[in-house]
Amino acid sequence: MQKRLRKTFLEAIHSIKDYIDQHPLETKTISALIRKTHSQIGINLLHQGFRQLFGTRIKEYEIKKRLEAATNLLLEDELTMQEITAKCGYSSQSAFVRAFKDVYGITPGQWRSRHLPLPLQEAC
């Protein structure tokens, strides 16, 4: 039987989720999330409540949102893979590629080549 969360805790959890949604590329600790949203909730209750409400752990949700933001960056042809890796908060390109492939099933380079429009070819 699931434990009911008090309204103030529900508001805090939603506030933290909204912050993650609005700042997907910002690397943050759980404590920092609580501070930035001025939430009055303990770390353990936040972890339990977040999972209860959204069916996933906070860090997993953050990674998913960060990689969603990465797909938008990949559409910007002028950004290198190294620049995207850094913007997404990964210390190495191999860690970024591994995380991306875990979520999307293909590498960022493969994703980019499938989603970028082909350059216009000049008429002969």
Summary of the structure (lengths in Angstrom):
residues: 124
radius of gyration: 18.1
end to end distance: 70.3
largest distance: 70.3
contacts: 309
relative contact order: 0.11
helix: 64%
strand: 0%
